[in-house]
Amino acid sequence: MNRRSAIALFANFLILAAVLPHSGFAQGTSLRDQLVGTWNYVSSTATREDGTAVERPKLQGAVTYTADGHFHFITVRSDAPKYASGDSARPSSEEAMAIASGTVAYTGTYTVDESTKTIHVNIETSSFPNLVGAPNQRRIVQSITADELRFTNPRTPAGITLELVFKRAK
């Protein structure tokens, strides 16, 4: 290799080194660091073990991961009925059922297994009591960028697999 080729190769290396760390997240940033913040719900798909699709309601919500290892998750039906009485303590039976069956909220602590891209959650409080203390609650990160998070919940208590998509809150 002559001197001119060596200098050109070195110059290209310097340019790449300067550009690559600024495209998206730097490769050295941990998954845990990338998760920290609030992510707004975009969409989800659900499938049974046999591969059949499960219809999902129209939802809105968010998940927040804190730097100290806590998280909060909530989804609510976006088409939930308003209470006719206007009093949140006095819904009709039908209104209460629509709200209860269309809302999932839980909070607790989390850890991240960087090698498997898995978020392990310990649910401490939930609108669905069966989730509290449930073993092996994990979310497998499919992809994460500065603006989008995609993860899989491989097995819900109902026995379905959820694929969820979130956008970073601005």
C-alpha positions as a Markdown table, in Angstrom:
| # | Residue | x | y | z |
|---|---|---|---|---|
| 1 | Met | 0.0 | 0.0 | 0.0 |
| 2 | Asn | 1.5 | 3.3 | -1.0 |
| 3 | Arg | 1.6 | 6.4 | 1.2 |
| 4 | Arg | -1.2 | 8.2 | -0.7 |
| 5 | Ser | -3.6 | 5.2 | -0.3 |
| 6 | Ala | -2.7 | 4.9 | 3.4 |
| 7 | Ile | -3.5 | 8.6 | 4.0 |
| 8 | Ala | -6.8 | 8.3 | 2.1 |
| 9 | Leu | -7.8 | 5.2 | 4.1 |
| 10 | Phe | -6.9 | 7.0 | 7.4 |
| 11 | Ala | -8.9 | 10.1 | 6.3 |
| 12 | Asn | -12.0 | 8.0 | 5.6 |
| 13 | Phe | -11.6 | 6.3 | 9.0 |
| 14 | Leu | -11.6 | 9.7 | 10.7 |
| 15 | Ile | -14.7 | 10.9 | 8.8 |
| 16 | Leu | -16.6 | 7.7 | 9.7 |
| 17 | Ala | -15.5 | 7.9 | 13.3 |
| 18 | Ala | -16.8 | 11.5 | 13.5 |
| 19 | Val | -20.1 | 10.7 | 11.8 |
| 20 | Leu | -21.2 | 7.3 | 13.1 |
| 21 | Pro | -21.6 | 8.1 | 16.9 |
| 22 | His | -24.1 | 10.9 | 16.0 |
| 23 | Ser | -26.5 | 8.7 | 13.9 |
| 24 | Gly | -29.2 | 7.6 | 16.3 |
| 25 | Phe | -27.9 | 6.4 | 19.7 |
| 26 | Ala | -24.2 | 5.8 | 20.0 |
| 27 | Gln | -23.4 | 2.1 | 20.0 |
| 28 | Gly | -22.0 | 2.3 | 23.5 |
| 29 | Thr | -25.3 | 3.5 | 25.0 |
| 30 | Ser | -26.9 | 0.8 | 27.1 |
| 31 | Leu | -30.4 | -0.4 | 26.5 |
| 32 | Arg | -31.4 | 0.7 | 30.0 |
| 33 | Asp | -30.2 | 4.3 | 29.3 |
| 34 | Gln | -32.1 | 4.3 | 26.0 |
| 35 | Leu | -35.3 | 3.2 | 27.7 |
| 36 | Val | -35.3 | 6.0 | 30.3 |
| 37 | Gly | -38.1 | 8.5 | 29.5 |
| 38 | Thr | -41.8 | 8.4 | 28.5 |
| 39 | Trp | -43.0 | 6.6 | 25.5 |
| 40 | Asn | -46.5 | 7.2 | 24.0 |
| 41 | Tyr | -48.5 | 4.2 | 22.9 |
| 42 | Val | -48.9 | 3.9 | 19.1 |
| 43 | Ser | -50.2 | 0.4 | 18.4 |
| 44 | Ser | -50.3 | -3.2 | 19.4 |
| 45 | Thr | -51.1 | -6.6 | 17.9 |
| 46 | Ala | -52.0 | -9.7 | 19.7 |
| 47 | Thr | -51.8 | -13.4 | 18.7 |
| 48 | Arg | -52.8 | -16.6 | 20.4 |
| 49 | Glu | -50.4 | -19.6 | 20.7 |
| 50 | Asp | -51.9 | -21.1 | 17.5 |
| 51 | Gly | -51.1 | -17.9 | 15.6 |
| 52 | Thr | -54.6 | -16.5 | 15.3 |
| 53 | Ala | -55.0 | -12.8 | 15.7 |
| 54 | Val | -56.8 | -11.3 | 18.7 |
| 55 | Glu | -58.8 | -8.1 | 18.0 |
| 56 | Arg | -57.4 | -5.1 | 19.9 |
| 57 | Pro | -59.4 | -2.1 | 21.0 |
| 58 | Lys | -58.5 | 1.5 | 20.1 |
| 59 | Leu | -56.1 | 2.5 | 22.8 |
| 60 | Gln | -54.1 | 5.4 | 24.1 |
| 61 | Gly | -51.5 | 5.4 | 26.8 |
| 62 | Ala | -47.9 | 5.5 | 27.7 |
| 63 | Val | -45.0 | 3.7 | 29.5 |
| 64 | Thr | -42.4 | 5.6 | 31.5 |
| 65 | Tyr | -39.0 | 4.1 | 32.6 |
| 66 | Thr | -37.0 | 6.1 | 35.3 |
| 67 | Ala | -33.3 | 6.1 | 35.7 |
| 68 | Asp | -33.7 | 4.7 | 39.2 |
| 69 | Gly | -35.4 | 1.5 | 38.0 |
| 70 | His | -39.1 | 2.3 | 38.3 |
| 71 | Phe | -41.7 | 2.2 | 35.6 |
| 72 | His | -45.4 | 3.1 | 35.0 |
| 73 | Phe | -47.6 | 1.7 | 32.2 |
| 74 | Ile | -51.2 | 2.6 | 31.3 |
| 75 | Thr | -53.4 | 2.0 | 28.3 |
| 76 | Val | -57.0 | 3.1 | 28.2 |
| 77 | Arg | -59.7 | 2.6 | 25.5 |
| 78 | Ser | -59.9 | 5.7 | 23.5 |
| 79 | Asp | -63.6 | 5.1 | 22.8 |
| 80 | Ala | -64.6 | 4.6 | 26.4 |
| 81 | Pro | -68.0 | 6.1 | 27.2 |
| 82 | Lys | -68.4 | 9.2 | 29.3 |
| 83 | Tyr | -70.3 | 8.8 | 32.5 |
| 84 | Ala | -73.9 | 10.0 | 32.1 |
| 85 | Ser | -74.0 | 11.3 | 35.7 |
| 86 | Gly | -70.7 | 13.2 | 35.3 |
| 87 | Asp | -69.7 | 11.8 | 38.7 |
| 88 | Ser | -66.7 | 9.5 | 38.6 |
| 89 | Ala | -67.9 | 7.8 | 41.8 |
| 90 | Arg | -71.3 | 7.0 | 40.2 |
| 91 | Pro | -71.0 | 5.2 | 36.9 |
| 92 | Ser | -73.8 | 2.9 | 35.7 |
| 93 | Ser | -72.9 | -0.8 | 35.8 |
| 94 | Glu | -72.4 | -0.7 | 32.0 |
| 95 | Glu | -70.1 | 2.3 | 32.2 |
| 96 | Ala | -68.1 | 0.8 | 35.0 |
| 97 | Met | -67.6 | -2.4 | 33.1 |
| 98 | Ala | -66.6 | -0.6 | 29.9 |
| 99 | Ile | -64.0 | 1.4 | 31.8 |
| 100 | Ala | -62.7 | -1.5 | 33.9 |
| 101 | Ser | -62.4 | -3.9 | 30.9 |
| 102 | Gly | -60.7 | -1.2 | 28.7 |
| 103 | Thr | -58.0 | 0.0 | 31.1 |
| 104 | Val | -54.8 | -1.6 | 32.1 |
| 105 | Ala | -52.4 | 0.2 | 34.4 |
| 106 | Tyr | -49.5 | -1.0 | 36.5 |
| 107 | Thr | -46.4 | 0.2 | 38.1 |
| 108 | Gly | -43.3 | -1.3 | 39.8 |
| 109 | Thr | -39.6 | -1.8 | 39.3 |
| 110 | Tyr | -37.6 | -3.1 | 36.3 |
| 111 | Thr | -34.2 | -4.4 | 35.4 |
| 112 | Val | -32.6 | -4.9 | 32.0 |
| 113 | Asp | -30.7 | -7.8 | 30.7 |
| 114 | Glu | -28.5 | -6.2 | 28.1 |
| 115 | Ser | -27.4 | -9.4 | 26.5 |
| 116 | Thr | -30.9 | -10.7 | 25.7 |
| 117 | Lys | -32.5 | -7.2 | 25.3 |
| 118 | Thr | -35.0 | -8.1 | 27.9 |
| 119 | Ile | -36.8 | -5.9 | 30.4 |
| 120 | His | -37.8 | -7.8 | 33.5 |
| 121 | Val | -40.7 | -6.1 | 35.3 |
| 122 | Asn | -41.8 | -6.6 | 38.9 |
| 123 | Ile | -45.4 | -5.4 | 39.0 |
| 124 | Glu | -46.2 | -4.0 | 42.5 |
| 125 | Thr | -49.6 | -2.4 | 41.8 |
| 126 | Ser | -52.1 | -3.0 | 39.0 |
| 127 | Ser | -55.6 | -2.3 | 37.8 |
| 128 | Phe | -55.5 | -6.1 | 36.9 |
| 129 | Pro | -54.7 | -7.7 | 40.3 |
| 130 | Asn | -53.5 | -11.0 | 38.6 |
| 131 | Leu | -50.4 | -9.1 | 37.4 |
| 132 | Val | -49.2 | -8.2 | 40.9 |
| 133 | Gly | -46.2 | -10.4 | 41.7 |
| 134 | Ala | -46.8 | -12.6 | 38.7 |
| 135 | Pro | -43.5 | -14.4 | 37.9 |
| 136 | Asn | -41.5 | -14.1 | 34.7 |
| 137 | Gln | -43.0 | -10.8 | 33.5 |
| 138 | Arg | -40.7 | -9.7 | 30.7 |
| 139 | Arg | -40.7 | -7.5 | 27.7 |
| 140 | Ile | -38.3 | -8.4 | 24.8 |
| 141 | Val | -37.1 | -5.3 | 23.0 |
| 142 | Gln | -37.3 | -5.9 | 19.2 |
| 143 | Ser | -35.9 | -2.4 | 18.4 |
| 144 | Ile | -35.2 | 0.9 | 19.9 |
| 145 | Thr | -34.2 | 4.2 | 18.4 |
| 146 | Ala | -34.2 | 7.8 | 19.7 |
| 147 | Asp | -37.9 | 8.0 | 18.7 |
| 148 | Glu | -39.4 | 4.5 | 18.6 |
| 149 | Leu | -39.6 | 1.5 | 21.0 |
| 150 | Arg | -40.9 | -1.9 | 19.9 |
| 151 | Phe | -41.2 | -4.7 | 22.3 |
| 152 | Thr | -42.9 | -8.1 | 22.8 |
| 153 | Asn | -44.7 | -9.3 | 25.8 |
| 154 | Pro | -44.3 | -13.1 | 25.0 |
| 155 | Arg | -47.1 | -14.3 | 27.3 |
| 156 | Thr | -49.8 | -12.4 | 29.0 |
| 157 | Pro | -51.9 | -14.0 | 31.8 |
| 158 | Ala | -54.5 | -14.6 | 29.0 |
| 159 | Gly | -52.0 | -16.6 | 27.1 |
| 160 | Ile | -51.5 | -14.2 | 24.2 |
| 161 | Thr | -48.4 | -12.6 | 22.7 |
| 162 | Leu | -48.4 | -8.8 | 22.4 |
| 163 | Glu | -46.3 | -6.7 | 20.1 |
| 164 | Leu | -46.3 | -3.1 | 21.2 |
| 165 | Val | -45.0 | 0.1 | 19.5 |
| 166 | Phe | -44.3 | 3.4 | 21.3 |
| 167 | Lys | -43.0 | 6.8 | 20.2 |
| 168 | Arg | -40.9 | 8.8 | 22.5 |
| 169 | Ala | -42.8 | 11.7 | 24.1 |
| 170 | Lys | -41.6 | 15.1 | 23.2 |
